[in-house]
Amino acid sequence: MSHVEHDADTDAKRSGSTILLVEDETIVALAERKMLERFGYAVEIAKTGERAVELVTERRELALVLMDIDLGDGIDGTEAAQRILERRRLPVVFLTAHAEPEYLERMRSITRYGYLLKGSAEAVIKTTIETAFELFDSHEKTRLQEAKYEYLFNNTPAAVALVDKQGGIVQTNAEFTRLFGFSAAEAQGQQIDELIVPEELQDEAKGLTSRVVKGGEIRRNTTRLRKDGEYVEVEVRAERAQLGDQWLAHVMYHDIGPHKRAERALQEREREFRLIFEHAPLGILRFDRDGVITDCNINFVEIIGSSREALIGLEMRNLPDRRVVEALEQALSGGIGSFEGEYRSFTAEKATSVRLVFSPVLAGDGTVDGGIGIVESVEARKQAETKLRYQYELQQMIAKVSAAFVQAPPDQIDGAVQSALERMGRCLSTDRVYVFRFDESQAVYSNTHEWCADGVQPVIEEMQDIPFESTPWLVEQHLSGRVLALEDIDRSEEMPSDASLDRELLRSQGIRALLNLPLEEHNRVVGFIGFDIVGRARRWLDEEVAMLQVVGRILSAASITQQAYREVKGLLQEKELILREVHHRVKNNMNTVISLLSVQAEMLSDPEASAALQEANNRLRSMGVLYDKLYRAEQFGEASMKPYLTDLVHETTASFSNRDEVHVETEIAEIVIGTRPLSTVGIVVNELVTNSMKHAFVGKNDREARVMVSAAREGARVRVVVRDNGVGIASTEHGAAPEGFGLQLVSLLTEQLGGSLTVNHHHGSEFVLEFVP
């Protein structure tokens, strides 16, 4: 197909497609919509990034997104594009008025199909959109083909290896990894014969490889070696495929030992079954097709409370408990029979709550040839389940508390602590959870956080600045770093007789049992986390204490993080205030000097003196512009020439009365240099622009008056050009500037930069400054 035919086909395919235009300026959006409709597209408009994401989700006919970057309030265009691409694969083209580097950097991580500046020619916009459609279609086709190939290659039932002419492995599939144990990364680049061929079969493998190299096909049963050293019997098939002037061998391995492996597995399962049968914690029995017990393990004997001799040969169809008999009959009919409840043993005086399951065993012809029964004590299972469930809940609680502290910013630690207390209190079914912190300098401790269950009275307000002497025994336990687990404070063995003050305080709050865990920071006890039980005793489990100690360490770490954050934040705020004050004073001083020079210039009757002061004023303003840029810059000691010189040129020309008659142009590249040379360049540019505005257009009635300033990097050198199309200046020598303080200053500053200054007089004046920064 020719290029023209391809374009026509694309136009026909995409004509009438709907484009989502994301633009917050209504008039701009209407103008862009009309332009896109002239191109033959349907247009949907979204004024915000959030609305754009909604439309892409709801409107499946949207085929392309034309996205502005700056969308006012809400998310910007780059974030909106990111969210859109997370939901759908669509071509995104950015159409914006921003060409600054920071906007380009924000788009770098986003899959995009074009970037247009507003005001671009319609033909450019149309071509960019068409190209975006073509690229997107091409990417989708390539992605689909790669996915198909990957699926077929990795889902073939045979182990496949692609091998080059030297025997090196190029690619393997998932079955190759499963069969031989080598991952794709481990296999790639290895010699196939060295990787999976046993040492005793190296000659055979080399012969097979030689046959494939010569263009032959092979098919042979042989043995290969797994990564773990185990031999595997395989059928090898190989042939070569020509790819241009190169070829790859396509080698397939089929496992031909499944029957032997199945036999070994069957024997192993039988052995394992016997081990399980004899040593399983459950009761297991076997019965024949008549329901007679033929075998049982020791646990079945213990659960029933009988003996093996009494149970072997027992006809279960004659049992008095008809529920068990019904479950047995269901199994002998080919189904699964079960029973759960209290069972009274027929051979012993014992009643046990059990869960019993009968399952049939089938003969080779499919008929029922007896069955297996499994019996467990329901009490033991329920106890184990309850314990496991509680441990799981504790672990989940710890995980959620940990995640909350990991995700919480330092200024939200208090909220995370409060949430953690509630989680722990509800998980442990306690009545009150709290945190106390010690102030050893004042010999007091205070309640900083508290959670109470419904109906439990909070005490945090009254538990502030508690003197150590009011609870001496408790304080001693806490400061020593002990875990305090009291099941019942009314028992003398829980609290000694000399802890009467401590016991009285606890009783006043209705506390009957408590658990206190130390909080340590930098190997020093700074407080404790506590759990209260009101009005009843409580036994604290070892696993509870162990897991809650983890929470204690988490809270301690969070407290350290919060304290460090507050200290750093305070220092940063103090530094910021100082910098702002210094900057404010410097700017005020510079503005004062500029104002004084301006006032002095206006009061002078001598025009030359007034002009000299005004020129000095402009030079000082140039330094002020640089200072302001440096203060706002992210990098200390360096700044970009583009924003500095651009602002400087426009501020300089704005001070002249003929500013409206002179068209000022700037074309300055993003060149980052040191602030000292940049300041010098700024003074030079200020002098040259001032010279053009004052002298270049005197006596010249030209509506096309222009002053042009450009800067670019040429290799290691920077080239700055100030040019006007005025009357020109007289030159004493070729390439040398005439006399005058301003131009003398320019020459001196050029020497300071270690650069060169060239002056041209063709159709105006042109000053070319070149230097190595």
For each residue, the residues with C-beta under 8 A, 3 or more apart:
1: 5 6 9
2: 5 6
3: 6 7
4: 7 8
5: 1 2 8 9
6: 1 2 3 9 10
7: 3 4 10 11 130
8: 4 5 11 12
9: 1 5 6 12 13
10: 6 7 13 14 130 133 134 137
11: 7 8 14 15 40 130
12: 8 9 15
13: 9 10
14: 10 11 17 41 63 130 133
15: 11 12 40 41
16: 40 41 42
17: 14 41 42 63 64 133
18: 41 42 43 44 59 61 62 63
19: 36 41 42 43 44 62 63 64 65 66 129
20: 44 45 46 52 55 56 59 62 64 65 66
21: 29 32 33 36 43 44 45 46 66
22: 45 46 47 49 52 65 66 67 68 71 77 80
23: 28 29 32 45 46 47 68 95
24: 29 47 48 68 70 71 72
25: 28 29
26: 29 30 47
27: 30 31
28: 23 25 31 32 118
29: 21 23 24 25 26 32 33 45 47
30: 26 27 33 34
31: 27 28 34 35
32: 21 23 28 29 35 36 66 95
33: 21 29 30 36 37 43 45
34: 30 31 37 38
35: 31 32 38 39 122 125
36: 19 21 32 33 39 41 43 66 129
37: 33 34 40 41 42 43
38: 34 35 122
39: 35 36 126 129
40: 11 15 16 37
41: 14 15 16 17 18 19 36 37 129
42: 16 17 18 19 37
43: 18 19 21 33 36 37
44: 18 19 20 21 55 59 62
45: 20 21 22 23 29 33
46: 20 21 22 23 49 51 52 54 55
47: 22 23 24 26 29 51 71
48: 24 51 52 71 72 73 74 75
49: 22 46 52 53 71 74 75 76 77 79 80 83
50: 53 54 74 75 80
51: 46 47 48 54 55
52: 20 22 46 48 49 55 56 65 67 80 84
53: 49 50 56 57 80 83 84 87
54: 46 50 51 57 58
55: 20 44 46 51 52 58 59 62
56: 20 52 53 59 62 65 84 87 88 90
57: 53 54 87 88
58: 54 55
59: 18 20 44 55 56 62
60:
61: 18
62: 18 19 20 44 55 56 59 65 90
63: 14 17 18 19 90 91 133
64: 17 19 20 90 91 92 93 129 132 133 136
65: 19 20 22 52 56 62 81 84 90 91 92 93
66: 19 20 21 22 32 36 93 95 129
67: 22 52 77 80 81 92 93 94 95 96
68: 22 23 24 71 77 94 95 96
69: 76 77 78 94 96 98 103 106 107
70: 24 76 77 96 97 98
71: 22 24 47 48 49 68 74 75 76 77 80
72: 24 48
73: 48
74: 48 49 50 71
75: 48 49 50 71 79 80 83
76: 49 69 70 71 79 80 106
77: 22 49 67 68 69 70 71 80 81 94 96
78: 69 81 82 106 107 110
79: 49 75 76 82 83
80: 22 49 50 52 53 67 71 75 76 77 83 84
81: 65 67 77 78 84 85 92 94 107 110 112
82: 78 79 85 86 109 110
83: 49 53 75 79 80 86 87
84: 52 53 56 65 80 81 87 88 90 92
85: 81 82 88 89 90 92 110 111
86: 82 83
87: 53 56 57 83 84
88: 56 57 84 85
89: 85 136 140
90: 56 62 63 64 65 84 85 136
91: 63 64 65 113 114 132 133 135 136
92: 64 65 67 81 84 85 110 111 112 113
93: 64 65 66 67 112 113 114 115 116 128 129 132
94: 67 68 69 77 81 107 112 114 115 116
95: 23 32 66 67 68 116 117 118 125
96: 67 68 69 70 77 103 115 116 117 118
97: 70 117 118 119
98: 69 70 103
99: 103 104 117
100: 103 104
101: 104 105 670
102: 105 106
103: 69 96 98 99 100 106 107
104: 99 100 101 107 108 115
105: 101 102 108
106: 69 76 78 102 103
107: 69 78 81 94 103 104 110 112 115
108: 104 105
109: 82
110: 78 81 82 85 92 107
111: 85 92
112: 81 92 93 94 107 115
113: 91 92 93 131 132 135 136
114: 91 93 94 128 129 131 132
115: 93 94 96 104 107 112
116: 93 94 95 96 120 124 125 128
117: 95 96 97 99 120
118: 28 95 96 97
119: 97
120: 116 117 124 125
121: 124 125
122: 35 38 125 126
123: 126 127
124: 116 120 121 127 128
125: 35 95 116 120 121 122 128 129
126: 39 122 123 129 130
127: 123 124 130 131
128: 93 114 116 124 125 131 132
129: 19 36 39 41 64 66 93 114 125 126 132 133
130: 7 10 11 14 126 127 133 134
131: 113 114 127 128 134 135
132: 64 91 93 113 114 128 129 135 136
133: 10 14 17 63 64 91 129 130 136 137
134: 10 130 131 137 138
135: 91 113 131 132 138 139
136: 64 89 90 91 113 132 133 139 140
137: 10 133 134 140 141
138: 134 135 141 142
139: 135 136 142 143
140: 89 136 137 143 144
141: 137 138 144 145
142: 138 139 145 146
143: 139 140 146 147
144: 140 141 147 148
145: 141 142 148 149
146: 142 143 149 150
147: 143 144 150 151
148: 144 145 151 152
149: 145 146 152 153
150: 146 147 153 154
151: 147 148 154 155
152: 148 149 155 156
153: 149 150 156 160 171 173
154: 150 151 173 174 175
155: 151 152 174
156: 152 153 160 173 175
157: 175
158: 175 252 253 254
159: 172 173 175 176 178 179 180 234 252 253 254 255
160: 153 156 172 173 175 176 250 251 252 253
161: 169 171 172 176 187 192 251 253
162: 169 170 171 172 248 249 250 251
163: 167 168 169 170 192 248 249 251
164: 167 168 170 248 249
165: 213 246 247 249
166: 191
167: 163 164 191 192 193 209
168: 163 164 189 190 191 192
169: 161 162 163 172 187 188 189 190 191 192 195
170: 162 163 164 188 248
171: 153 161 162 184 188
172: 159 160 161 162 169 176 177 182 184 187 188
173: 153 154 156 159 160 176 177 184
174: 154 155 177 178
175: 154 156 157 158 159 160 178 179
176: 159 160 161 172 173 179 180 182 184 187 253
177: 172 173 174 180 181 182 183 184 187
178: 159 174 175
179: 159 175 176 226 232 234 253 255
180: 159 176 177 187 195 196 224 225 226 227 232 253
181: 177 226 227 228
182: 172 176 177 186 187 190 195 196 227
183: 177 186 187
184: 171 172 173 176 177 187 188
185: 188
186: 182 183 190 227
187: 161 169 172 176 177 180 182 183 184 190 195
188: 169 170 171 172 184 185
189: 168 169
190: 168 169 182 186 187 194 195
191: 166 167 168 169 194 195
192: 161 163 167 168 169 195 196 197 209 251
193: 167 196 197 202 205 206 209
194: 190 191 197
195: 169 180 182 187 190 191 192
196: 180 182 192 193 224 225 226
197: 192 193 194 201 202 205 224 225
198: 201 202 223 224 225 231
199: 202
200:
201: 197 198 204 205 222 223
202: 193 197 198 199 205 206
203: 206 207
204: 201 207 208 222
205: 193 197 201 202 208 209
206: 193 202 203 209 210
207: 203 204 210 211
208: 204 205 211 212 218 220 236 238
209: 167 192 193 205 206 212 213 249
210: 206 207 213 214
211: 207 208 214 216 218
212: 208 209 215 216 217 218 238 239 240 249
213: 165 209 210 240 249
214: 210 211
215: 212 240
216: 211 212 239
217: 212 237 238 239
218: 208 211 212 236 237 238 239
219: 235 236 237
220: 208 235 236
221: 233 234 235 236 256
222: 201 204 233 234 236
223: 198 201 231 232 233 234
224: 180 196 197 198 231 232 234 236 253
225: 180 196 197 198 229 230 231 232
226: 179 180 181 196 229 230 231 232
227: 180 181 182 186
228: 181
229: 225 226
230: 225 226
231: 198 223 224 225 226
232: 179 180 223 224 225 226 255 257
233: 221 222 223 255 256 257 260
234: 159 179 221 222 223 224 253 254 255 256 257
235: 219 220 221 253 254 256
236: 208 218 219 220 221 222 224 251 252 253
237: 217 218 219 251 252 254
238: 208 212 217 218 249 250 251 252
239: 212 216 217 218 249 250
240: 212 213 215 247 248 249 250
241: 247 248 249 250
242: 246 247
243: 246 247 248
244:
245:
246: 165 242 243
247: 165 240 241 242 243
248: 162 163 164 170 240 241 243
249: 162 163 164 165 209 212 213 238 239 240 241
250: 160 162 238 239 240 241
251: 160 161 162 163 192 236 237 238
252: 158 159 160 236 237 238
253: 158 159 160 161 176 179 180 224 234 235 236
254: 158 159 234 235 237
255: 159 179 232 233 234 258
256: 221 233 234 235
257: 232 233 234 260 261
258: 255 261 262
259: 262 263
260: 233 257 263 264
261: 257 258 264 265
262: 258 259 265 266
263: 259 260 266 267
264: 260 261 267 268
265: 261 262 268 269
266: 262 263 269 270
267: 263 264 270 271
268: 264 265 271 272
269: 265 266 272 273
270: 266 267 273 274
271: 267 268 274 275
272: 268 269 275 276
273: 269 270 276 277
274: 270 271 277 278
275: 271 272 278 279
276: 272 273 279 280 284
277: 273 274 280 284 295 297
278: 274 275 297 298
279: 275 276 297
280: 276 277 284 297 299
281: 299
282: 299 374 375 376
283: 296 297 299 300 301 302 303 304 374 375 376
284: 276 277 280 296 297 299 300 372 373 374 375
285: 293 295 296 297 300 311 372 373 375
286: 293 294 295 296 370 371 372 373
287: 291 292 293 294 316 328 370 371 372 373
288: 291 292 294 369 370
289: 332 368 369 370
290: 315 317
291: 287 288 315 316 317 328 329 332
292: 287 288 313 314 315 316
293: 285 286 287 296 311 312 313 314 316
294: 286 287 288 312 370
295: 277 285 286 312
296: 283 284 285 286 293 300 301 308 311 312
297: 277 278 279 280 283 284 285 300 301
298: 278 301 302 308
299: 280 281 282 283 284 302 303
300: 283 284 285 296 297 303 304 311 375
301: 283 296 297 298 304 306 307 308 311
302: 283 298 299 305
303: 283 299 300 352 354 375 376 377
304: 283 300 301 311 343 345 347 348 350 352 375
305: 302 345 348 349 350 352
306: 301 310 311 345 347 348 350
307: 301 310 311 347
308: 296 298 301 311 312
309: 312
310: 306 307 314 347 348
311: 285 293 296 300 301 304 306 307 308 314 347
312: 293 294 295 296 308 309
313: 292 293
314: 292 293 310 311 346 347
315: 290 291 292 318
316: 287 291 292 293 319 324 325 328
317: 290 291 325 328 329
318: 315
319: 316 324 325 346
320: 346
321: 324 325 343 344 346
322: 325 326
323: 326 327 339 341
324: 316 319 321 327 328 339 343 356
325: 316 317 319 321 322 328 329
326: 322 323 329 330 337 339
327: 323 324 330 331 337 338 339 356 357 358
328: 287 291 316 317 324 325 331 332 337 358 371
329: 291 317 325 326 332 333 337
330: 326 327 333 335 336 337 358
331: 327 328 334 335 336 337 358 359 360 368 371 373
332: 289 291 328 329 360 368 371
333: 329 330 360 368
334: 331 360 362 368
335: 330 331 360
336: 330 331 357 358 359 360
337: 326 327 328 329 330 331 357 358 359
338: 327 355 356 357 358
339: 323 324 326 327 343 354 355 356
340: 354 355 356 378
341: 323 353 354
342: 351 352 353 354
343: 304 321 324 339 351 352 353 354 356
344: 321 350 351
345: 304 305 306 348 349 350 351 352
346: 314 319 320 321
347: 304 306 307 310 311 314
348: 304 305 306 310 345
349: 305 345
350: 304 305 306 344 345
351: 342 343 344 345
352: 303 304 305 342 343 345 377
353: 341 342 343 377 378 379
354: 303 339 340 341 342 343 375 376 377 378
355: 338 339 340 375 376 378 381
356: 324 327 338 339 340 343 373 374 375
357: 327 336 337 338 373 374
358: 327 328 330 331 336 337 338 371 372 373
359: 331 336 337 371 372 373 374
360: 331 332 333 334 335 336 368 370 371
361: 368 369 370 371 372
362: 334 366 367 368 369
363: 366 367 368 369
364:
365:
366: 362 363
367: 362 363
368: 289 331 332 333 334 360 361 362 363 371
369: 288 289 361 362 363
370: 286 287 288 289 294 360 361
371: 286 287 328 331 332 358 359 360 361 368
372: 284 285 286 287 358 359 361
373: 284 285 286 287 331 356 357 358 359
374: 282 283 284 356 357 359
375: 282 283 284 285 300 303 304 354 355 356
376: 282 283 303 354 355 380 381
377: 303 352 353 354 380 381
378: 340 353 354 355 381 382
379: 353 382 383
380: 376 377 383 384
381: 355 376 377 378 384 385
382: 378 379 385 386
383: 379 380 386 387
384: 380 381 387 388
385: 381 382 388 389
386: 382 383 389 390
387: 383 384 390 391
388: 384 385 391 392
389: 385 386 392 393
390: 386 387 393 394
391: 387 388 394 395 543
392: 388 389 395 396
393: 389 390 396 397 427
394: 390 391 397 398 427 543 544 547
395: 391 392 398 399 547
396: 392 393 399 400
397: 393 394 400 401 423 424 427 547
398: 394 395 401 402 547 550 551
399: 395 396 402 403
400: 396 397 403 404 423
401: 397 398 404 405 420 423 424 551 554
402: 398 399 405 406 554
403: 399 400 406 407
404: 400 401 407 408 416 419 420
405: 401 402 408 413 416 420 554 555 557 558
406: 402 403
407: 403 404
408: 404 405 412 413 415 416 558
409: 412
410: 413 561 562 564 565 566
411: 565
412: 408 409 415 416
413: 405 408 410 416 417 558 559 561 562
414: 417 418 449 562
415: 408 412 418 419
416: 404 405 408 412 413 419 420 558
417: 413 414 420 421 435 449 555 558
418: 414 415 421 422 449 451
419: 404 415 416 422 423
420: 401 404 405 416 417 423 424 551 554 555
421: 417 418 424 425 433 434 435 449 450 451
422: 418 419 425 426 433 451
423: 397 400 401 419 420 426 427
424: 397 401 420 421 427 428 430 433 531 548 551
425: 421 422 428 430 431 432 433 451 452 453 531
426: 422 423 429 453
427: 393 394 397 423 424
428: 424 425 531 544
429: 426
430: 424 425 433 453 531 532 533 538
431: 425 452 453 456 532 533 534
432: 425 450 451 452 453 456 458 459 530 531 532 534
433: 421 422 424 425 430 450 451 529 530 531 532
434: 421 447 449 450 451 460 463 529 530 532
435: 417 421 447 448 449 450 519 527 528 529 530 555
436: 445 446 447 448 463 527 528 530
437: 445 446 448 519 526 527
438: 444 445 478 479 525 526 527
439: 442 443 444 445 446 465
440: 443
441:
442: 439 465
443: 439 440 467 468 469
444: 438 439 465 466 467 468
445: 436 437 438 439 466 468 475 527
446: 436 437 439 463 464 465 466
447: 434 435 436 450 459 460 463 464
448: 435 436 437 527
449: 414 417 418 421 434 435 460
450: 421 432 433 434 435 447 458 459 460
451: 418 421 422 425 432 433 434
452: 425 431 432 456 457 458
453: 425 426 430 431 432 456
454:
455:
456: 431 432 452 453 534
457: 452 509 510
458: 432 450 452 461
459: 432 447 450 462 463 509
460: 434 447 449 450 463 464
461: 458 464
462: 459
463: 434 436 446 447 459 460 466
464: 446 447 460 461
465: 439 442 444 446
466: 444 445 446 463 470 471
467: 443 444 470
468: 443 444 445 471 472 475
469: 443 472
470: 466 467 501 505
471: 466 468 474 475 501 502 505
472: 468 469 475 476 501 502
473: 476 477 495 496 498 499 501 502
474: 471 477 478 484 499 502 516
475: 445 468 471 472 478 479
476: 472 473 479 480
477: 473 474 480 482 484 516
478: 438 474 475 481 482 484 516 518 525 527 528
479: 438 475 476 525
480: 476 477 525
481: 478 518 520 525
482: 477 478 518
483: 515 516 517 518 545 549
484: 474 477 478 514 515 516 517 528
485: 515 516 540 545
486: 489 494 495 513 514 515
487: 491 494 513 537 538 539 540
488: 491 494 512 513 537
489: 486 494 495 503 506 507 511 512 513 514
490: 494 512
491: 487 488 494 495
492: 495 496 497
493:
494: 486 487 488 489 490 491
495: 473 486 489 491 492 499 502 503
496: 473 492 499
497: 492 500
498: 473
499: 473 474 495 496 502 503
500: 497 503 504
501: 470 471 472 473 504 505
502: 471 472 473 474 495 499 505 506
503: 489 495 499 500 506 507
504: 500 501 507 508
505: 470 471 501 502 508 509
506: 489 502 503 509 511 514
507: 489 503 504 510 511
508: 504 505
509: 457 459 505 506 532 534
510: 457 507 534 535
511: 489 506 507 514 532 533 534
512: 488 489 490 533 534 535 536 537 538
513: 486 487 488 489 532 533 536 537 538 540
514: 484 486 489 506 511 530 531 532 533
515: 483 484 485 486 530 531 540 544 545 548
516: 474 477 478 483 484 485 528 529 530 531
517: 483 484 528 529 530 545 548 549 551 552
518: 478 481 482 483 525 527 528 552
519: 435 437 525 526 527 528 529 552 555 556 559
520: 481 523 524 525 526 552 553 556
521: 524 526 556 559 560
522: 560
523: 520
524: 520 521
525: 438 478 479 480 481 518 519 520 528
526: 437 438 519 520 521 556 559
527: 435 436 437 438 445 448 478 518 519
528: 435 436 478 484 516 517 518 519 525
529: 433 434 435 516 517 519 548 551 552 555
530: 432 433 434 435 436 514 515 516 517
531: 424 425 428 430 432 433 514 515 516 548
532: 430 431 432 433 434 509 511 513 514
533: 430 431 511 512 513 514 536 537 538
534: 431 432 456 509 510 511 512
535: 510 512
536: 512 513 533
537: 487 488 512 513 533
538: 430 487 512 513 533
539: 487
540: 485 487 513 515 544 545
541: 544 545
542: 545 546
543: 391 394 546 547
544: 394 428 515 540 541 547 548
545: 483 485 515 517 540 541 542 548 549
546: 542 543 549 550
547: 394 395 397 398 543 544 550 551
548: 424 515 517 529 531 544 545 551 552
549: 483 517 545 546 552 553
550: 398 546 547 553 554
551: 398 401 420 424 517 529 547 548 554 555
552: 517 518 519 520 529 548 549 555 556
553: 520 549 550 556 557
554: 401 402 405 420 550 551 557 558
555: 405 417 420 435 519 529 551 552 558 559
556: 519 520 521 526 552 553 559 560
557: 405 553 554 560 561
558: 405 408 413 416 417 554 555 561 562
559: 413 519 521 526 555 556 562 563
560: 521 522 556 557 563 564
561: 410 413 557 558 564 565
562: 410 413 414 558 559 565 566
563: 559 560 566 567
564: 410 560 561 567 568
565: 410 411 561 562 568 569
566: 410 562 563 569 570
567: 563 564 570 571
568: 564 565 571 572
569: 565 566 572 573
570: 566 567 573 574
571: 567 568 574 575
572: 568 569 575 576
573: 569 570 576 577
574: 570 571 577 578
575: 571 572 578 579
576: 572 573 579 580
577: 573 574 580 581
578: 574 575 581 582
579: 575 576 582 583
580: 576 577 583 584
581: 577 578 584 585
582: 578 579 585 586
583: 579 580 586 587 631
584: 580 581 587 588
585: 581 582 588 589
586: 582 583 589 590 627
587: 583 584 590 591 624 627 628
588: 584 585 591 592
589: 585 586 592 593
590: 586 587 593 594 620 623 624 627
591: 587 588 594 595 624
592: 588 589 595 596
593: 589 590 596 597 620
594: 590 591 597 598 617 620 621 624
595: 591 592 598 599
596: 592 593 599 600
597: 593 594 600 601 613 614 616 617 620
598: 594 595 601 602 613 614 617
599: 595 596 602 603
600: 596 597 603 604 613
601: 597 598 604 609 610 611 613 614 617
602: 598 599 610
603: 599 600
604: 600 601 609 610 613
605:
606: 609 610
607: 610 611
608: 611 612
609: 601 604 606 612 613
610: 601 602 604 606 607 613 614
611: 601 607 608 614 615 694
612: 608 609 615 616 741
613: 597 598 600 601 604 609 610 616 617
614: 597 598 601 610 611 617 618 655
615: 611 612 618 619 687 690 742
616: 597 612 613 619 620
617: 594 597 598 601 613 614 620 621
618: 614 615 621 622 652 655 686 690
619: 615 616 622 623 683 686 687
620: 590 593 594 597 616 617 623 624
621: 594 617 618 624 625 651 652 686
622: 618 619 625 626 648 652 682 683 685 686
623: 590 619 620 626 627 679 682 683
624: 587 590 591 594 620 621 627 628
625: 621 622 628 629 644 647 648 651 682
626: 622 623 629 630 639 644 648 675 678 679 682
627: 586 587 590 623 624 630 631
628: 587 624 625 631 632
629: 625 626 632 633 639 643 644 647
630: 626 627 633 639 675
631: 583 627 628
632: 628 629
633: 629 630 636 638 639
634:
635: 638 639 672
636: 633
637: 674 675
638: 633 635 672 673 674 675
639: 626 629 630 633 635 644 672 673 675 678
640: 643 644 670 671 672
641: 644 645 668 669 670 671 672 673 678 681 711 718
642: 645 646 668 669 670 671 711
643: 629 640 646 647
644: 625 626 629 639 640 641 647 648 678 682
645: 641 642 648 649 666 668 681 682 685 709 711
646: 642 643 649 650 666 668
647: 625 629 643 644 650 651
648: 622 625 626 644 645 651 652 682 685 686
649: 645 646 652 653 664 666 685 689 707 709
650: 646 647 653 654 664 666
651: 621 625 647 648 654 655
652: 618 621 622 648 649 655 686 689 690 693
653: 649 650 656 659 662 664 689 693 707
654: 650 651 659
655: 614 618 651 652 659
656: 653 659 662 693 694
657:
658: 661 662 693 697 705
659: 653 654 655 656 662 693
660:
661: 658 697 703 705
662: 653 656 658 659 693 697 705 706 707
663: 704 705 706 707
664: 649 650 653 706 707 708 709
665: 706 707 708 709
666: 645 646 649 650 708 709 710
667: 708 709 710 711
668: 641 642 645 646 671 709 710 711
669: 641 642 711 712 713
670: 101 640 641 642
671: 640 641 642 668 711 712 713 718 773
672: 635 638 639 640 641
673: 638 639 641 677 678 681 718 773
674: 637 638 677 678 773
675: 626 630 637 638 639 678 679
676: 679 680
677: 673 674 680 681 753 771 773
678: 626 639 641 644 673 674 675 681 682
679: 623 626 675 676 682 683
680: 676 677 683 684 749 752 753
681: 641 645 673 677 678 684 685 720 753 769 771
682: 622 623 625 626 644 645 648 678 679 685 686
683: 619 622 623 679 680 686 687 745 749
684: 680 681 687 688 720 746 749 750 769
685: 622 645 648 649 681 682 688 689 709 720 722
686: 618 619 621 622 648 652 682 683 689 690
687: 615 619 683 684 690 691 742 743 745 746
688: 684 685 691 692 722 746 767
689: 649 652 653 685 686 692 693 707 709 722
690: 615 618 652 686 687 693 694 742
691: 687 688 694 695 696 740 742 743 765
692: 688 689 695 696 707 722 724 726 765
693: 652 653 656 658 659 662 689 690 696 697 707
694: 611 656 690 691 698
695: 691 692 698 726 727 729
696: 691 692 693 700 705 707 724 725 726 727 728 729 764 765
697: 658 661 662 693 700 702 705 724 726 727
698: 694 695 726 727
699: 727
700: 696 697 705 726 727
701:
702: 697 705 725
703: 661
704: 663 725
705: 658 661 662 663 696 697 700 702 724 725 726
706: 662 663 664 665 724 725
707: 649 653 662 663 664 665 689 692 693 696 722 723 724
708: 664 665 666 667 721 722 723 724
709: 645 649 664 665 666 667 668 685 689 720 721 722 723
710: 666 667 668 720 721 723
711: 641 642 645 667 668 669 671 718 719 720 721
712: 669 671 718 719
713: 669 671 717 718 719
714: 717 718 719
715:
716: 772
717: 713 714 770 771 772
718: 641 671 673 711 712 713 714 770 771 772 773
719: 711 712 713 714 768 769 770
720: 681 684 685 709 710 711 768 769 770
721: 708 709 710 711 766 767 768 769
722: 685 688 689 692 707 708 709 766 767 769
723: 707 708 709 710 764 765 766 767
724: 692 696 697 705 706 707 708 764 765 766
725: 696 702 704 705 706 763 764
726: 692 695 696 697 698 700 705 764 765
727: 695 696 697 698 699 700 764
728: 696 761 763 764 765
729: 695 696 737 738 759 761 765
730: 738
731: 734 736 737 738 759 761
732: 736 738 739
733: 736
734: 731
735: 758 759
736: 731 732 733 759
737: 729 731 740 743 746 747 757 759 767
738: 729 730 731 732 743
739: 732 743 744
740: 691 737 743 744
741: 612 744 745
742: 615 687 690 691 745 746
743: 687 691 737 738 739 740 746 747
744: 739 740 741 747 748
745: 683 687 741 742 748 749
746: 684 687 688 737 742 743 749 750 757 767
747: 737 743 744 750 751 757
748: 744 745 751 752
749: 680 683 684 745 746 752 753
750: 684 746 747 753 755 756 757 769 771
751: 747 748 754
752: 680 748 749
753: 677 680 681 749 750 769 771
754: 751 771 772
755: 750 769 770 771 772
756: 750 769 770 771
757: 737 746 747 750 767 768 769
758: 735 767 768 770
759: 729 731 735 736 737 765 766 767 768
760: 765 766 768
761: 728 729 731 764 765 766
762: 766
763: 725 728
764: 696 723 724 725 726 727 728 761
765: 691 692 696 723 724 726 728 729 759 760 761
766: 721 722 723 724 759 760 761 762
767: 688 721 722 723 737 746 757 758 759
768: 719 720 721 757 758 759 760
769: 681 684 719 720 721 722 750 753 755 756 757
770: 717 718 719 720 755 756 758
771: 677 681 717 718 750 753 754 755 756
772: 716 717 718 754 755
773: 671 673 674 677 718
